[in-house]
Amino acid sequence: MRKLKNSELNRKTVADFKKSPKIPLILILDDVRSLNNIGSVFRTADAFLIKKIYLCGITATPPHKDIHKTALGATESVDWEYRPQSTEVVKQLQTDGVKVYAIEQAEEAISLEKFTVIPSQTYAFIMGNEVKGVSQTTVNLCDGVIEIPQEGTKHSLNISVASGVVMWDFYQKSKTL
């Protein structure tokens, strides 16, 4: 078995990425403080052809060297927009017919493996602050909550890891439609 060289990976150019059909998923990063986490989310969003990222509250925006360090250029390929309030983004997206879910631990949350992707429906997932998570005010506006099952002692994942898990799961489910 031989590792592939970078030149053999058939990577899209930024222009090709922009033209490519995206999976019907939008991410909302709300009050994410770590620039490395933001960059990691961009990089994973690029890998799975995510439609758009909204950066809200204290979440930093590109260009920034610490975001770039982990995004590796994905801030150029993935569409993004800054909005001061995640609640306004949630309301706007819902008006546009998007189903919005917080990725959080909450009463009546849907376990990720039981979440069903409906064909032709666009979704938005909200990822919250590294310490406080998604605010209760924002959770109250959502169409639902999705929880990543965890069986260890911590019951907590880093936002970049949690984002990667839900993006991969959504990507897989949307590819089978």
MODELLER restraints for C-alpha pairs under 7 A, 6 or more apart:
rsr = mdl.restraints
at = mdl.atoms
rsr.add(forms.Gaussian(group=physical.xy_distance, feature=features.Distance(at['CA:14:A'], at['CA:77:A']), mean=5.21, stdev=0.5))
rsr.add(forms.Gaussian(group=physical.xy_distance, feature=features.Distance(at['CA:17:A'], at['CA:77:A']), mean=6.38, stdev=0.5))
rsr.add(forms.Gaussian(group=physical.xy_distance, feature=features.Distance(at['CA:18:A'], at['CA:77:A']), mean=6.49, stdev=0.5))
rsr.add(forms.Gaussian(group=physical.xy_distance, feature=features.Distance(at['CA:22:A'], at['CA:49:A']), mean=5.00, stdev=0.5))
rsr.add(forms.Gaussian(group=physical.xy_distance, feature=features.Distance(at['CA:22:A'], at['CA:50:A']), mean=5.75, stdev=0.5))
rsr.add(forms.Gaussian(group=physical.xy_distance, feature=features.Distance(at['CA:22:A'], at['CA:51:A']), mean=5.29, stdev=0.5))
rsr.add(forms.Gaussian(group=physical.xy_distance, feature=features.Distance(at['CA:23:A'], at['CA:49:A']), mean=5.98, stdev=0.5))
rsr.add(forms.Gaussian(group=physical.xy_distance, feature=features.Distance(at['CA:23:A'], at['CA:50:A']), mean=5.67, stdev=0.5))
rsr.add(forms.Gaussian(group=physical.xy_distance, feature=features.Distance(at['CA:23:A'], at['CA:51:A']), mean=6.23, stdev=0.5))
rsr.add(forms.Gaussian(group=physical.xy_distance, feature=features.Distance(at['CA:23:A'], at['CA:171:A']), mean=6.90, stdev=0.5))
rsr.add(forms.Gaussian(group=physical.xy_distance, feature=features.Distance(at['CA:24:A'], at['CA:51:A']), mean=6.20, stdev=0.5))
rsr.add(forms.Gaussian(group=physical.xy_distance, feature=features.Distance(at['CA:24:A'], at['CA:121:A']), mean=7.00, stdev=0.5))
rsr.add(forms.Gaussian(group=physical.xy_distance, feature=features.Distance(at['CA:24:A'], at['CA:122:A']), mean=4.63, stdev=0.5))
rsr.add(forms.Gaussian(group=physical.xy_distance, feature=features.Distance(at['CA:24:A'], at['CA:123:A']), mean=6.19, stdev=0.5))
rsr.add(forms.Gaussian(group=physical.xy_distance, feature=features.Distance(at['CA:25:A'], at['CA:50:A']), mean=5.64, stdev=0.5))
rsr.add(forms.Gaussian(group=physical.xy_distance, feature=features.Distance(at['CA:25:A'], at['CA:51:A']), mean=5.60, stdev=0.5))
rsr.add(forms.Gaussian(group=physical.xy_distance, feature=features.Distance(at['CA:25:A'], at['CA:122:A']), mean=5.93, stdev=0.5))
rsr.add(forms.Gaussian(group=physical.xy_distance, feature=features.Distance(at['CA:25:A'], at['CA:123:A']), mean=4.96, stdev=0.5))
rsr.add(forms.Gaussian(group=physical.xy_distance, feature=features.Distance(at['CA:25:A'], at['CA:124:A']), mean=5.59, stdev=0.5))
rsr.add(forms.Gaussian(group=physical.xy_distance, feature=features.Distance(at['CA:26:A'], at['CA:50:A']), mean=6.40, stdev=0.5))
rsr.add(forms.Gaussian(group=physical.xy_distance, feature=features.Distance(at['CA:26:A'], at['CA:51:A']), mean=5.46, stdev=0.5))
rsr.add(forms.Gaussian(group=physical.xy_distance, feature=features.Distance(at['CA:26:A'], at['CA:52:A']), mean=4.92, stdev=0.5))
rsr.add(forms.Gaussian(group=physical.xy_distance, feature=features.Distance(at['CA:26:A'], at['CA:53:A']), mean=5.78, stdev=0.5))
rsr.add(forms.Gaussian(group=physical.xy_distance, feature=features.Distance(at['CA:26:A'], at['CA:123:A']), mean=6.20, stdev=0.5))
rsr.add(forms.Gaussian(group=physical.xy_distance, feature=features.Distance(at['CA:26:A'], at['CA:124:A']), mean=4.43, stdev=0.5))
rsr.add(forms.Gaussian(group=physical.xy_distance, feature=features.Distance(at['CA:26:A'], at['CA:125:A']), mean=6.41, stdev=0.5))
rsr.add(forms.Gaussian(group=physical.xy_distance, feature=features.Distance(at['CA:27:A'], at['CA:52:A']), mean=6.39, stdev=0.5))
rsr.add(forms.Gaussian(group=physical.xy_distance, feature=features.Distance(at['CA:27:A'], at['CA:53:A']), mean=4.70, stdev=0.5))
rsr.add(forms.Gaussian(group=physical.xy_distance, feature=features.Distance(at['CA:27:A'], at['CA:54:A']), mean=6.20, stdev=0.5))
rsr.add(forms.Gaussian(group=physical.xy_distance, feature=features.Distance(at['CA:27:A'], at['CA:124:A']), mean=5.47, stdev=0.5))
rsr.add(forms.Gaussian(group=physical.xy_distance, feature=features.Distance(at['CA:27:A'], at['CA:125:A']), mean=5.04, stdev=0.5))
rsr.add(forms.Gaussian(group=physical.xy_distance, feature=features.Distance(at['CA:27:A'], at['CA:126:A']), mean=5.96, stdev=0.5))
rsr.add(forms.Gaussian(group=physical.xy_distance, feature=features.Distance(at['CA:28:A'], at['CA:53:A']), mean=5.75, stdev=0.5))
rsr.add(forms.Gaussian(group=physical.xy_distance, feature=features.Distance(at['CA:28:A'], at['CA:54:A']), mean=4.67, stdev=0.5))
rsr.add(forms.Gaussian(group=physical.xy_distance, feature=features.Distance(at['CA:28:A'], at['CA:55:A']), mean=6.15, stdev=0.5))
rsr.add(forms.Gaussian(group=physical.xy_distance, feature=features.Distance(at['CA:28:A'], at['CA:124:A']), mean=6.94, stdev=0.5))
rsr.add(forms.Gaussian(group=physical.xy_distance, feature=features.Distance(at['CA:28:A'], at['CA:125:A']), mean=6.10, stdev=0.5))
rsr.add(forms.Gaussian(group=physical.xy_distance, feature=features.Distance(at['CA:28:A'], at['CA:126:A']), mean=4.58, stdev=0.5))
rsr.add(forms.Gaussian(group=physical.xy_distance, feature=features.Distance(at['CA:28:A'], at['CA:127:A']), mean=6.12, stdev=0.5))
rsr.add(forms.Gaussian(group=physical.xy_distance, feature=features.Distance(at['CA:29:A'], at['CA:54:A']), mean=6.14, stdev=0.5))
rsr.add(forms.Gaussian(group=physical.xy_distance, feature=features.Distance(at['CA:29:A'], at['CA:55:A']), mean=5.08, stdev=0.5))
rsr.add(forms.Gaussian(group=physical.xy_distance, feature=features.Distance(at['CA:29:A'], at['CA:56:A']), mean=5.95, stdev=0.5))
rsr.add(forms.Gaussian(group=physical.xy_distance, feature=features.Distance(at['CA:29:A'], at['CA:59:A']), mean=6.92, stdev=0.5))
rsr.add(forms.Gaussian(group=physical.xy_distance, feature=features.Distance(at['CA:29:A'], at['CA:126:A']), mean=6.01, stdev=0.5))
rsr.add(forms.Gaussian(group=physical.xy_distance, feature=features.Distance(at['CA:29:A'], at['CA:127:A']), mean=5.06, stdev=0.5))
rsr.add(forms.Gaussian(group=physical.xy_distance, feature=features.Distance(at['CA:29:A'], at['CA:128:A']), mean=6.17, stdev=0.5))
rsr.add(forms.Gaussian(group=physical.xy_distance, feature=features.Distance(at['CA:30:A'], at['CA:55:A']), mean=6.49, stdev=0.5))
rsr.add(forms.Gaussian(group=physical.xy_distance, feature=features.Distance(at['CA:30:A'], at['CA:56:A']), mean=4.84, stdev=0.5))
rsr.add(forms.Gaussian(group=physical.xy_distance, feature=features.Distance(at['CA:30:A'], at['CA:57:A']), mean=5.90, stdev=0.5))
rsr.add(forms.Gaussian(group=physical.xy_distance, feature=features.Distance(at['CA:30:A'], at['CA:59:A']), mean=6.45, stdev=0.5))
rsr.add(forms.Gaussian(group=physical.xy_distance, feature=features.Distance(at['CA:30:A'], at['CA:86:A']), mean=6.19, stdev=0.5))
rsr.add(forms.Gaussian(group=physical.xy_distance, feature=features.Distance(at['CA:30:A'], at['CA:126:A']), mean=6.98, stdev=0.5))
rsr.add(forms.Gaussian(group=physical.xy_distance, feature=features.Distance(at['CA:30:A'], at['CA:127:A']), mean=6.17, stdev=0.5))
rsr.add(forms.Gaussian(group=physical.xy_distance, feature=features.Distance(at['CA:30:A'], at['CA:128:A']), mean=4.94, stdev=0.5))
rsr.add(forms.Gaussian(group=physical.xy_distance, feature=features.Distance(at['CA:30:A'], at['CA:129:A']), mean=6.27, stdev=0.5))
rsr.add(forms.Gaussian(group=physical.xy_distance, feature=features.Distance(at['CA:31:A'], at['CA:56:A']), mean=6.12, stdev=0.5))
rsr.add(forms.Gaussian(group=physical.xy_distance, feature=features.Distance(at['CA:31:A'], at['CA:57:A']), mean=4.92, stdev=0.5))
rsr.add(forms.Gaussian(group=physical.xy_distance, feature=features.Distance(at['CA:31:A'], at['CA:58:A']), mean=4.67, stdev=0.5))
rsr.add(forms.Gaussian(group=physical.xy_distance, feature=features.Distance(at['CA:31:A'], at['CA:59:A']), mean=4.89, stdev=0.5))
rsr.add(forms.Gaussian(group=physical.xy_distance, feature=features.Distance(at['CA:31:A'], at['CA:128:A']), mean=6.26, stdev=0.5))
rsr.add(forms.Gaussian(group=physical.xy_distance, feature=features.Distance(at['CA:31:A'], at['CA:129:A']), mean=5.05, stdev=0.5))
rsr.add(forms.Gaussian(group=physical.xy_distance, feature=features.Distance(at['CA:32:A'], at['CA:58:A']), mean=6.59, stdev=0.5))
rsr.add(forms.Gaussian(group=physical.xy_distance, feature=features.Distance(at['CA:32:A'], at['CA:59:A']), mean=4.80, stdev=0.5))
rsr.add(forms.Gaussian(group=physical.xy_distance, feature=features.Distance(at['CA:32:A'], at['CA:128:A']), mean=6.29, stdev=0.5))
rsr.add(forms.Gaussian(group=physical.xy_distance, feature=features.Distance(at['CA:32:A'], at['CA:129:A']), mean=4.66, stdev=0.5))
rsr.add(forms.Gaussian(group=physical.xy_distance, feature=features.Distance(at['CA:32:A'], at['CA:130:A']), mean=6.31, stdev=0.5))
rsr.add(forms.Gaussian(group=physical.xy_distance, feature=features.Distance(at['CA:33:A'], at['CA:58:A']), mean=6.57, stdev=0.5))
rsr.add(forms.Gaussian(group=physical.xy_distance, feature=features.Distance(at['CA:33:A'], at['CA:59:A']), mean=5.71, stdev=0.5))
rsr.add(forms.Gaussian(group=physical.xy_distance, feature=features.Distance(at['CA:33:A'], at['CA:129:A']), mean=6.86, stdev=0.5))
rsr.add(forms.Gaussian(group=physical.xy_distance, feature=features.Distance(at['CA:35:A'], at['CA:60:A']), mean=6.73, stdev=0.5))
rsr.add(forms.Gaussian(group=physical.xy_distance, feature=features.Distance(at['CA:35:A'], at['CA:66:A']), mean=5.67, stdev=0.5))
rsr.add(forms.Gaussian(group=physical.xy_distance, feature=features.Distance(at['CA:35:A'], at['CA:67:A']), mean=5.02, stdev=0.5))
rsr.add(forms.Gaussian(group=physical.xy_distance, feature=features.Distance(at['CA:36:A'], at['CA:66:A']), mean=6.02, stdev=0.5))
rsr.add(forms.Gaussian(group=physical.xy_distance, feature=features.Distance(at['CA:36:A'], at['CA:67:A']), mean=5.50, stdev=0.5))
rsr.add(forms.Gaussian(group=physical.xy_distance, feature=features.Distance(at['CA:36:A'], at['CA:70:A']), mean=5.84, stdev=0.5))
rsr.add(forms.Gaussian(group=physical.xy_distance, feature=features.Distance(at['CA:37:A'], at['CA:159:A']), mean=6.62, stdev=0.5))
rsr.add(forms.Gaussian(group=physical.xy_distance, feature=features.Distance(at['CA:37:A'], at['CA:160:A']), mean=5.24, stdev=0.5))
rsr.add(forms.Gaussian(group=physical.xy_distance, feature=features.Distance(at['CA:38:A'], at['CA:67:A']), mean=6.17, stdev=0.5))
rsr.add(forms.Gaussian(group=physical.xy_distance, feature=features.Distance(at['CA:39:A'], at['CA:67:A']), mean=4.33, stdev=0.5))
rsr.add(forms.Gaussian(group=physical.xy_distance, feature=features.Distance(at['CA:39:A'], at['CA:68:A']), mean=6.16, stdev=0.5))
rsr.add(forms.Gaussian(group=physical.xy_distance, feature=features.Distance(at['CA:39:A'], at['CA:70:A']), mean=4.76, stdev=0.5))
rsr.add(forms.Gaussian(group=physical.xy_distance, feature=features.Distance(at['CA:39:A'], at['CA:71:A']), mean=4.08, stdev=0.5))
rsr.add(forms.Gaussian(group=physical.xy_distance, feature=features.Distance(at['CA:40:A'], at['CA:70:A']), mean=5.33, stdev=0.5))
rsr.add(forms.Gaussian(group=physical.xy_distance, feature=features.Distance(at['CA:40:A'], at['CA:71:A']), mean=5.46, stdev=0.5))
rsr.add(forms.Gaussian(group=physical.xy_distance, feature=features.Distance(at['CA:40:A'], at['CA:160:A']), mean=5.86, stdev=0.5))
rsr.add(forms.Gaussian(group=physical.xy_distance, feature=features.Distance(at['CA:41:A'], at['CA:160:A']), mean=5.57, stdev=0.5))
rsr.add(forms.Gaussian(group=physical.xy_distance, feature=features.Distance(at['CA:41:A'], at['CA:163:A']), mean=6.53, stdev=0.5))
rsr.add(forms.Gaussian(group=physical.xy_distance, feature=features.Distance(at['CA:42:A'], at['CA:71:A']), mean=5.59, stdev=0.5))
rsr.add(forms.Gaussian(group=physical.xy_distance, feature=features.Distance(at['CA:42:A'], at['CA:74:A']), mean=5.60, stdev=0.5))
rsr.add(forms.Gaussian(group=physical.xy_distance, feature=features.Distance(at['CA:42:A'], at['CA:75:A']), mean=6.21, stdev=0.5))
rsr.add(forms.Gaussian(group=physical.xy_distance, feature=features.Distance(at['CA:42:A'], at['CA:78:A']), mean=6.93, stdev=0.5))
rsr.add(forms.Gaussian(group=physical.xy_distance, feature=features.Distance(at['CA:43:A'], at['CA:71:A']), mean=4.71, stdev=0.5))
rsr.add(forms.Gaussian(group=physical.xy_distance, feature=features.Distance(at['CA:43:A'], at['CA:72:A']), mean=6.88, stdev=0.5))
rsr.add(forms.Gaussian(group=physical.xy_distance, feature=features.Distance(at['CA:43:A'], at['CA:74:A']), mean=5.24, stdev=0.5))
rsr.add(forms.Gaussian(group=physical.xy_distance, feature=features.Distance(at['CA:44:A'], at['CA:164:A']), mean=6.26, stdev=0.5))
rsr.add(forms.Gaussian(group=physical.xy_distance, feature=features.Distance(at['CA:45:A'], at['CA:78:A']), mean=7.00, stdev=0.5))
rsr.add(forms.Gaussian(group=physical.xy_distance, feature=features.Distance(at['CA:46:A'], at['CA:74:A']), mean=5.91, stdev=0.5))
rsr.add(forms.Gaussian(group=physical.xy_distance, feature=features.Distance(at['CA:46:A'], at['CA:77:A']), mean=6.85, stdev=0.5))
rsr.add(forms.Gaussian(group=physical.xy_distance, feature=features.Distance(at['CA:46:A'], at['CA:78:A']), mean=5.91, stdev=0.5))
rsr.add(forms.Gaussian(group=physical.xy_distance, feature=features.Distance(at['CA:48:A'], at['CA:171:A']), mean=6.43, stdev=0.5))
rsr.add(forms.Gaussian(group=physical.xy_distance, feature=features.Distance(at['CA:51:A'], at['CA:79:A']), mean=6.95, stdev=0.5))
rsr.add(forms.Gaussian(group=physical.xy_distance, feature=features.Distance(at['CA:52:A'], at['CA:78:A']), mean=6.29, stdev=0.5))
rsr.add(forms.Gaussian(group=physical.xy_distance, feature=features.Distance(at['CA:52:A'], at['CA:79:A']), mean=4.84, stdev=0.5))
rsr.add(forms.Gaussian(group=physical.xy_distance, feature=features.Distance(at['CA:52:A'], at['CA:80:A']), mean=5.44, stdev=0.5))
rsr.add(forms.Gaussian(group=physical.xy_distance, feature=features.Distance(at['CA:53:A'], at['CA:79:A']), mean=6.39, stdev=0.5))
rsr.add(forms.Gaussian(group=physical.xy_distance, feature=features.Distance(at['CA:53:A'], at['CA:80:A']), mean=4.62, stdev=0.5))
rsr.add(forms.Gaussian(group=physical.xy_distance, feature=features.Distance(at['CA:53:A'], at['CA:81:A']), mean=6.60, stdev=0.5))
rsr.add(forms.Gaussian(group=physical.xy_distance, feature=features.Distance(at['CA:54:A'], at['CA:80:A']), mean=5.61, stdev=0.5))
rsr.add(forms.Gaussian(group=physical.xy_distance, feature=features.Distance(at['CA:54:A'], at['CA:81:A']), mean=5.03, stdev=0.5))
rsr.add(forms.Gaussian(group=physical.xy_distance, feature=features.Distance(at['CA:54:A'], at['CA:82:A']), mean=5.75, stdev=0.5))
rsr.add(forms.Gaussian(group=physical.xy_distance, feature=features.Distance(at['CA:54:A'], at['CA:83:A']), mean=6.86, stdev=0.5))
rsr.add(forms.Gaussian(group=physical.xy_distance, feature=features.Distance(at['CA:55:A'], at['CA:61:A']), mean=6.96, stdev=0.5))
rsr.add(forms.Gaussian(group=physical.xy_distance, feature=features.Distance(at['CA:55:A'], at['CA:81:A']), mean=6.14, stdev=0.5))
rsr.add(forms.Gaussian(group=physical.xy_distance, feature=features.Distance(at['CA:55:A'], at['CA:82:A']), mean=4.68, stdev=0.5))
rsr.add(forms.Gaussian(group=physical.xy_distance, feature=features.Distance(at['CA:55:A'], at['CA:83:A']), mean=6.21, stdev=0.5))
rsr.add(forms.Gaussian(group=physical.xy_distance, feature=features.Distance(at['CA:56:A'], at['CA:82:A']), mean=5.83, stdev=0.5))
rsr.add(forms.Gaussian(group=physical.xy_distance, feature=features.Distance(at['CA:56:A'], at['CA:83:A']), mean=4.96, stdev=0.5))
rsr.add(forms.Gaussian(group=physical.xy_distance, feature=features.Distance(at['CA:56:A'], at['CA:84:A']), mean=5.17, stdev=0.5))
rsr.add(forms.Gaussian(group=physical.xy_distance, feature=features.Distance(at['CA:56:A'], at['CA:85:A']), mean=5.75, stdev=0.5))
rsr.add(forms.Gaussian(group=physical.xy_distance, feature=features.Distance(at['CA:56:A'], at['CA:86:A']), mean=5.50, stdev=0.5))
rsr.add(forms.Gaussian(group=physical.xy_distance, feature=features.Distance(at['CA:57:A'], at['CA:84:A']), mean=4.83, stdev=0.5))
rsr.add(forms.Gaussian(group=physical.xy_distance, feature=features.Distance(at['CA:57:A'], at['CA:85:A']), mean=5.74, stdev=0.5))
rsr.add(forms.Gaussian(group=physical.xy_distance, feature=features.Distance(at['CA:62:A'], at['CA:75:A']), mean=6.85, stdev=0.5))
rsr.add(forms.Gaussian(group=physical.xy_distance, feature=features.Distance(at['CA:87:A'], at['CA:138:A']), mean=5.77, stdev=0.5))
rsr.add(forms.Gaussian(group=physical.xy_distance, feature=features.Distance(at['CA:90:A'], at['CA:100:A']), mean=6.75, stdev=0.5))
rsr.add(forms.Gaussian(group=physical.xy_distance, feature=features.Distance(at['CA:94:A'], at['CA:100:A']), mean=6.94, stdev=0.5))
rsr.add(forms.Gaussian(group=physical.xy_distance, feature=features.Distance(at['CA:98:A'], at['CA:122:A']), mean=5.14, stdev=0.5))
rsr.add(forms.Gaussian(group=physical.xy_distance, feature=features.Distance(at['CA:98:A'], at['CA:123:A']), mean=5.32, stdev=0.5))
rsr.add(forms.Gaussian(group=physical.xy_distance, feature=features.Distance(at['CA:98:A'], at['CA:124:A']), mean=6.73, stdev=0.5))
rsr.add(forms.Gaussian(group=physical.xy_distance, feature=features.Distance(at['CA:99:A'], at['CA:122:A']), mean=6.47, stdev=0.5))
rsr.add(forms.Gaussian(group=physical.xy_distance, feature=features.Distance(at['CA:99:A'], at['CA:123:A']), mean=4.77, stdev=0.5))
rsr.add(forms.Gaussian(group=physical.xy_distance, feature=features.Distance(at['CA:99:A'], at['CA:124:A']), mean=6.20, stdev=0.5))
rsr.add(forms.Gaussian(group=physical.xy_distance, feature=features.Distance(at['CA:99:A'], at['CA:143:A']), mean=6.14, stdev=0.5))
rsr.add(forms.Gaussian(group=physical.xy_distance, feature=features.Distance(at['CA:100:A'], at['CA:123:A']), mean=5.78, stdev=0.5))
rsr.add(forms.Gaussian(group=physical.xy_distance, feature=features.Distance(at['CA:100:A'], at['CA:124:A']), mean=4.66, stdev=0.5))
rsr.add(forms.Gaussian(group=physical.xy_distance, feature=features.Distance(at['CA:100:A'], at['CA:125:A']), mean=5.97, stdev=0.5))
rsr.add(forms.Gaussian(group=physical.xy_distance, feature=features.Distance(at['CA:100:A'], at['CA:142:A']), mean=5.35, stdev=0.5))
rsr.add(forms.Gaussian(group=physical.xy_distance, feature=features.Distance(at['CA:100:A'], at['CA:143:A']), mean=5.39, stdev=0.5))
rsr.add(forms.Gaussian(group=physical.xy_distance, feature=features.Distance(at['CA:100:A'], at['CA:144:A']), mean=6.97, stdev=0.5))
rsr.add(forms.Gaussian(group=physical.xy_distance, feature=features.Distance(at['CA:101:A'], at['CA:124:A']), mean=6.19, stdev=0.5))
rsr.add(forms.Gaussian(group=physical.xy_distance, feature=features.Distance(at['CA:101:A'], at['CA:125:A']), mean=4.99, stdev=0.5))
rsr.add(forms.Gaussian(group=physical.xy_distance, feature=features.Distance(at['CA:101:A'], at['CA:126:A']), mean=6.29, stdev=0.5))
rsr.add(forms.Gaussian(group=physical.xy_distance, feature=features.Distance(at['CA:101:A'], at['CA:142:A']), mean=5.44, stdev=0.5))
rsr.add(forms.Gaussian(group=physical.xy_distance, feature=features.Distance(at['CA:101:A'], at['CA:143:A']), mean=5.75, stdev=0.5))
rsr.add(forms.Gaussian(group=physical.xy_distance, feature=features.Distance(at['CA:101:A'], at['CA:144:A']), mean=4.92, stdev=0.5))
rsr.add(forms.Gaussian(group=physical.xy_distance, feature=features.Distance(at['CA:101:A'], at['CA:145:A']), mean=5.08, stdev=0.5))
rsr.add(forms.Gaussian(group=physical.xy_distance, feature=features.Distance(at['CA:101:A'], at['CA:146:A']), mean=6.49, stdev=0.5))
rsr.add(forms.Gaussian(group=physical.xy_distance, feature=features.Distance(at['CA:102:A'], at['CA:125:A']), mean=5.63, stdev=0.5))
rsr.add(forms.Gaussian(group=physical.xy_distance, feature=features.Distance(at['CA:102:A'], at['CA:126:A']), mean=4.67, stdev=0.5))
rsr.add(forms.Gaussian(group=physical.xy_distance, feature=features.Distance(at['CA:102:A'], at['CA:127:A']), mean=6.67, stdev=0.5))
rsr.add(forms.Gaussian(group=physical.xy_distance, feature=features.Distance(at['CA:102:A'], at['CA:134:A']), mean=6.85, stdev=0.5))
rsr.add(forms.Gaussian(group=physical.xy_distance, feature=features.Distance(at['CA:102:A'], at['CA:139:A']), mean=6.11, stdev=0.5))
rsr.add(forms.Gaussian(group=physical.xy_distance, feature=features.Distance(at['CA:102:A'], at['CA:142:A']), mean=6.54, stdev=0.5))
rsr.add(forms.Gaussian(group=physical.xy_distance, feature=features.Distance(at['CA:102:A'], at['CA:144:A']), mean=6.65, stdev=0.5))
rsr.add(forms.Gaussian(group=physical.xy_distance, feature=features.Distance(at['CA:102:A'], at['CA:145:A']), mean=4.76, stdev=0.5))
rsr.add(forms.Gaussian(group=physical.xy_distance, feature=features.Distance(at['CA:102:A'], at['CA:146:A']), mean=6.22, stdev=0.5))
rsr.add(forms.Gaussian(group=physical.xy_distance, feature=features.Distance(at['CA:103:A'], at['CA:125:A']), mean=6.41, stdev=0.5))
rsr.add(forms.Gaussian(group=physical.xy_distance, feature=features.Distance(at['CA:103:A'], at['CA:126:A']), mean=5.87, stdev=0.5))
rsr.add(forms.Gaussian(group=physical.xy_distance, feature=features.Distance(at['CA:103:A'], at['CA:127:A']), mean=5.83, stdev=0.5))
rsr.add(forms.Gaussian(group=physical.xy_distance, feature=features.Distance(at['CA:103:A'], at['CA:145:A']), mean=5.89, stdev=0.5))
rsr.add(forms.Gaussian(group=physical.xy_distance, feature=features.Distance(at['CA:103:A'], at['CA:146:A']), mean=5.01, stdev=0.5))
rsr.add(forms.Gaussian(group=physical.xy_distance, feature=features.Distance(at['CA:103:A'], at['CA:147:A']), mean=5.85, stdev=0.5))
rsr.add(forms.Gaussian(group=physical.xy_distance, feature=features.Distance(at['CA:104:A'], at['CA:133:A']), mean=6.95, stdev=0.5))
rsr.add(forms.Gaussian(group=physical.xy_distance, feature=features.Distance(at['CA:104:A'], at['CA:134:A']), mean=6.71, stdev=0.5))
rsr.add(forms.Gaussian(group=physical.xy_distance, feature=features.Distance(at['CA:104:A'], at['CA:145:A']), mean=6.24, stdev=0.5))
rsr.add(forms.Gaussian(group=physical.xy_distance, feature=features.Distance(at['CA:104:A'], at['CA:146:A']), mean=6.18, stdev=0.5))
rsr.add(forms.Gaussian(group=physical.xy_distance, feature=features.Distance(at['CA:104:A'], at['CA:147:A']), mean=5.41, stdev=0.5))
rsr.add(forms.Gaussian(group=physical.xy_distance, feature=features.Distance(at['CA:105:A'], at['CA:147:A']), mean=5.44, stdev=0.5))
rsr.add(forms.Gaussian(group=physical.xy_distance, feature=features.Distance(at['CA:106:A'], at['CA:145:A']), mean=6.96, stdev=0.5))
rsr.add(forms.Gaussian(group=physical.xy_distance, feature=features.Distance(at['CA:109:A'], at['CA:144:A']), mean=6.95, stdev=0.5))
rsr.add(forms.Gaussian(group=physical.xy_distance, feature=features.Distance(at['CA:109:A'], at['CA:145:A']), mean=4.79, stdev=0.5))
rsr.add(forms.Gaussian(group=physical.xy_distance, feature=features.Distance(at['CA:109:A'], at['CA:146:A']), mean=5.29, stdev=0.5))
rsr.add(forms.Gaussian(group=physical.xy_distance, feature=features.Distance(at['CA:109:A'], at['CA:147:A']), mean=5.85, stdev=0.5))
rsr.add(forms.Gaussian(group=physical.xy_distance, feature=features.Distance(at['CA:110:A'], at['CA:145:A']), mean=6.18, stdev=0.5))
rsr.add(forms.Gaussian(group=physical.xy_distance, feature=features.Distance(at['CA:110:A'], at['CA:146:A']), mean=4.77, stdev=0.5))
rsr.add(forms.Gaussian(group=physical.xy_distance, feature=features.Distance(at['CA:110:A'], at['CA:147:A']), mean=5.95, stdev=0.5))
rsr.add(forms.Gaussian(group=physical.xy_distance, feature=features.Distance(at['CA:111:A'], at['CA:146:A']), mean=5.80, stdev=0.5))
rsr.add(forms.Gaussian(group=physical.xy_distance, feature=features.Distance(at['CA:111:A'], at['CA:147:A']), mean=4.94, stdev=0.5))
rsr.add(forms.Gaussian(group=physical.xy_distance, feature=features.Distance(at['CA:111:A'], at['CA:148:A']), mean=6.07, stdev=0.5))
rsr.add(forms.Gaussian(group=physical.xy_distance, feature=features.Distance(at['CA:111:A'], at['CA:149:A']), mean=6.26, stdev=0.5))
rsr.add(forms.Gaussian(group=physical.xy_distance, feature=features.Distance(at['CA:112:A'], at['CA:146:A']), mean=5.78, stdev=0.5))
rsr.add(forms.Gaussian(group=physical.xy_distance, feature=features.Distance(at['CA:112:A'], at['CA:147:A']), mean=5.67, stdev=0.5))
rsr.add(forms.Gaussian(group=physical.xy_distance, feature=features.Distance(at['CA:112:A'], at['CA:148:A']), mean=5.30, stdev=0.5))
rsr.add(forms.Gaussian(group=physical.xy_distance, feature=features.Distance(at['CA:112:A'], at['CA:149:A']), mean=6.89, stdev=0.5))
rsr.add(forms.Gaussian(group=physical.xy_distance, feature=features.Distance(at['CA:117:A'], at['CA:173:A']), mean=6.42, stdev=0.5))
rsr.add(forms.Gaussian(group=physical.xy_distance, feature=features.Distance(at['CA:117:A'], at['CA:174:A']), mean=6.45, stdev=0.5))
rsr.add(forms.Gaussian(group=physical.xy_distance, feature=features.Distance(at['CA:119:A'], at['CA:177:A']), mean=6.29, stdev=0.5))
rsr.add(forms.Gaussian(group=physical.xy_distance, feature=features.Distance(at['CA:127:A'], at['CA:134:A']), mean=6.46, stdev=0.5))
rsr.add(forms.Gaussian(group=physical.xy_distance, feature=features.Distance(at['CA:127:A'], at['CA:159:A']), mean=6.88, stdev=0.5))
rsr.add(forms.Gaussian(group=physical.xy_distance, feature=features.Distance(at['CA:128:A'], at['CA:134:A']), mean=4.07, stdev=0.5))
rsr.add(forms.Gaussian(group=physical.xy_distance, feature=features.Distance(at['CA:130:A'], at['CA:158:A']), mean=6.96, stdev=0.5))
rsr.add(forms.Gaussian(group=physical.xy_distance, feature=features.Distance(at['CA:130:A'], at['CA:159:A']), mean=6.40, stdev=0.5))
